Amino acid sequence: MHEIETESPSPEFFQCWQAAGEHLQSRAEGTELKWLKSRLEPPFLEHLSFSMGNQLFFVRIEEQAQQLTVPGSETGWLTISKECRGHACLMPMTRGSGAWVPVHPGWGLISSVTGERLVPPNMTTDEPVEMTDWELQDFAVQVVRDTLRNEGREIMSSQGNPNVDPSLWFVGGQGPEWVVVRAVRYPEKEAQLPDNWTCIEDSCSKVSRKGHFASVAMASADDQFKSDSPPVPLWRGRGMYVSFSGITSPP
């Protein structure tokens, strides 16, 4: 089960985080960078994340002087990097002349494994990489979250761990509401309501019993949808068809 994370970043960290994101965006000109997490919303597994080609990058921001309170834990950041088969990147920042800047030149990223500076465009390859269950779930949560946000809903928190429920909290007409998201790959066309729905509802009841379910189905854009052919895998960075008809409220 997943409760609302109450950790709120300080204004100082927000300024540092914003500068880090702007720096990465400035380095991305002419690349295929696509943001995965670019809002300072809980929970804080990573602070920023993006894809480039067939590679994923999960960024944890640190202050060089270690005097700034940083939300989230290294454990969460390393977990999402591992489960999504991505790169765990540290981005040390320092305040220079009144503004936050990366400690290291270039992209400002260093590997959590080797400590070497990382250049994301140089790390992409032509090798097909199939999306992990974490990636698929995280993408499905993005679909639901963006739909709710476009409907004018305020998102309280969201997370893409396929083993944790609920996936998302938002502000409804009478207060907090939650959503359990399930992602499926073609040839499955509709995700099933989890068997432990009542347990999830009971766990969330101290905040709200108003829960919803969302099924998000995905298929490769290269699939021919022939019964005598196996489905085309969901390759990272390739096109997909997405089927999502909105959240439902189980009885």
C-alpha positions in Angstrom: 0.0 0.0 0.0 1.1 3.6 -0.6 0.3 6.5 1.6 0.5 10.2 0.7 4.1 11.3 1.1 4.1 14.4 3.2 7.8 15.4 2.7 7.8 19.0 1.2 11.0 20.3 -0.4 12.4 23.5 0.9 12.3 26.7 -1.3 16.1 26.4 -1.4 16.0 22.9 -2.8 13.3 24.0 -5.3 15.7 26.6 -6.7 18.5 24.1 -6.9 16.2 21.5 -8.6 14.9 24.1 -11.0 18.5 25.1 -12.0 19.5 21.5 -12.5 16.5 20.8 -14.8 17.2 24.0 -16.8 20.8 23.0 -17.2 19.9 19.5 -18.5 17.3 21.0 -20.9 20.0 23.4 -22.2 22.3 20.5 -22.9 19.6 18.6 -24.6 19.3 20.8 -27.7 19.5 18.6 -30.8 19.0 15.4 -28.8 16.1 13.0 -28.3 15.6 13.8 -24.6 12.1 13.1 -23.3 11.3 14.0 -19.7 9.8 11.2 -17.5 9.8 13.2 -14.2 10.0 16.9 -14.5 7.8 18.1 -11.7 8.8 18.4 -8.0 6.0 16.1 -6.8 6.2 13.3 -4.3 7.2 10.6 -3.9 10.8 11.4 -4.5 12.5 8.2 -5.8 14.4 10.3 -8.3 14.4 14.1 -8.6 14.5 14.2 -12.4 14.4 11.5 -15.0 14.4 11.3 -18.8 14.8 9.0 -21.7 17.1 9.3 -24.6 16.9 6.7 -27.4 17.1 3.3 -25.8 18.4 4.5 -22.4 16.9 5.9 -19.2 18.5 8.3 -16.8 17.4 8.8 -13.2 18.9 11.9 -11.5 19.4 12.5 -7.8 20.5 16.0 -7.0 23.1 16.6 -4.2 24.5 19.8 -2.8 28.3 19.7 -2.8 28.5 21.3 0.7 25.9 18.8 2.0 24.1 21.5 3.9 20.9 21.5 1.8 18.1 19.1 2.9 17.4 16.8 -0.1 14.0 15.0 -0.3 13.9 11.3 -0.9 16.4 8.5 -0.2 19.3 7.0 -2.1 17.5 3.6 -1.7 14.5 4.7 -3.6 16.5 6.3 -6.4 18.7 3.2 -6.8 15.7 0.9 -6.7 13.9 2.7 -9.6 17.1 2.9 -11.6 17.6 -0.9 -11.2 14.1 -2.0 -11.8 13.8 0.1 -15.0 17.3 -0.9 -16.2 18.3 2.7 -16.3 21.3 4.7 -15.2 21.5 6.1 -11.7 23.0 9.6 -12.1 24.2 11.9 -9.4 24.1 15.6 -10.1 26.1 17.6 -7.5 25.2 21.3 -7.4 26.8 24.3 -5.8 25.7 27.9 -5.4 28.0 30.2 -7.3 27.5 34.0 -7.5 24.0 33.6 -6.1 22.9 31.0 -8.6 22.9 27.2 -8.5 25.2 25.5 -11.0 26.4 22.0 -11.6 29.8 21.1 -10.0 30.9 19.1 -13.0 31.2 20.4 -16.6 29.2 19.2 -19.6 25.9 17.6 -18.6 26.9 17.7 -14.9 26.0 14.1 -14.3 28.2 11.4 -12.8 27.7 7.6 -12.5 26.6 6.3 -9.1 28.6 3.1 -10.0 31.9 4.4 -11.4 31.9 8.1 -10.4 32.8 9.0 -14.0 31.1 11.9 -15.8 28.2 10.8 -18.1 27.3 12.1 -21.5 23.8 10.7 -22.3 23.9 11.1 -26.1 27.1 9.0 -26.2 25.4 6.2 -24.2 22.5 5.4 -26.6 22.8 2.4 -28.9 20.9 0.7 -31.7 20.2 -2.3 -29.6 16.5 -3.0 -29.0 15.7 -2.9 -25.3 12.3 -4.2 -24.2 10.4 -2.1 -21.6 10.4 -3.5 -18.1 7.3 -4.0 -16.0 8.3 -0.9 -14.0 8.7 1.2 -17.2 5.3 0.0 -18.4 3.6 0.8 -15.1 5.2 4.2 -14.8 4.1 5.1 -18.4 0.6 3.9 -17.6 0.5 6.1 -14.5 1.7 9.0 -16.6 -1.1 8.5 -19.0 -3.7 8.6 -16.2 -2.0 11.4 -14.4 -1.8 13.6 -17.5 -5.5 12.9 -18.3 -6.6 13.9 -14.8 -4.4 17.0 -14.9 -5.8 18.0 -18.3 -9.3 17.7 -16.7 -8.3 20.3 -14.1 -7.5 17.9 -11.3 -4.8 18.6 -8.8 -2.3 15.7 -8.5 -1.3 15.1 -4.9 1.2 12.2 -5.5 1.9 9.4 -8.0 4.3 6.5 -8.3 5.1 3.9 -10.9 6.0 0.9 -8.7 3.9 -2.0 -10.1 4.0 -3.7 -6.6 2.6 -0.7 -4.7 -1.0 0.5 -4.5 -2.6 2.9 -5.0 -0.7 4.5 -7.9 -2.0 8.0 -7.6 -3.8 10.5 -5.4 -5.6 13.6 -6.6 -8.0 16.2 -5.2 -11.6 15.4 -6.0 -14.8 17.3 -5.5 -15.0 16.3 -1.8 -11.3 15.9 -1.0 -8.6 13.3 -1.7 -9.3 10.4 -4.1 -7.0 7.6 -5.2 -6.5 5.5 -8.3 -5.1 2.0 -8.8 -3.5 1.7 -12.2 -2.8 -1.5 -14.0 -0.9 -1.8 -17.3 -1.2 -4.7 -19.8 0.7 -5.6 -22.9 -1.1 -6.8 -26.1 -2.6 -9.4 -26.7 -4.2 -8.5 -23.3 -6.7 -5.7 -23.9 -8.1 -4.9 -20.5 -6.5 -5.1 -17.1 -8.5 -6.8 -14.3 -9.5 -5.2 -11.0 -7.1 -6.5 -8.4 -8.3 -9.3 -6.1 -7.3 -7.4 -3.0 -9.3 -4.3 -3.9 -11.1 -4.3 -0.5 -7.7 -4.4 1.3 -6.5 -1.4 -0.7 -9.7 0.4 0.1 -9.4 -0.3 3.8 -5.7 0.8 3.8 -6.6 4.1 2.2 -9.7 4.7 4.3 -8.1 6.9 6.9 -7.5 9.4 4.2 -10.3 8.6 1.8 -12.5 5.6 0.7 -13.1 7.2 -2.7 -11.1 5.0 -5.0 -10.9 4.4 -8.8 -9.5 1.9 -11.2 -7.6 2.5 -14.4 -6.7 0.0 -17.1 -4.1 1.1 -19.6 -3.3 -1.3 -22.5 -0.3 -0.9 -24.8 0.7 -2.5 -28.1 3.7 -1.9 -30.4 3.0 0.5 -33.3 4.8 -2.1 -35.4 2.4 -4.9 -34.6 0.3 -6.4 -37.4 -2.3 -7.8 -34.9 -2.5 -11.2 -36.6 -3.6 -14.1 -34.5 -1.0 -16.4 -36.1 1.9 -14.1 -35.2 3.4 -13.4 -31.8 3.0 -9.8 -30.6 5.8 -7.4 -31.3 7.6 -6.5 -28.0 7.3 -3.1 -26.6 10.8 -1.7 -27.4 12.0 1.3 -25.4 11.8 4.5 -27.4 9.7 3.0 -30.2 6.1 3.9 -31.0 3.1 2.4 -29.2 -0.7 2.3 -29.3 -2.3 3.2 -26.0 -5.8 2.3 -25.0 -7.2 4.2 -21.9 -10.9 5.0 -21.6 -10.8 6.8 -18.3 -11.0 5.9 -14.6 -13.9 3.8 -13.2 -15.3 3.5 -9.8 -15.8 -0.1 -8.7 -18.9 -0.9 -6.8 
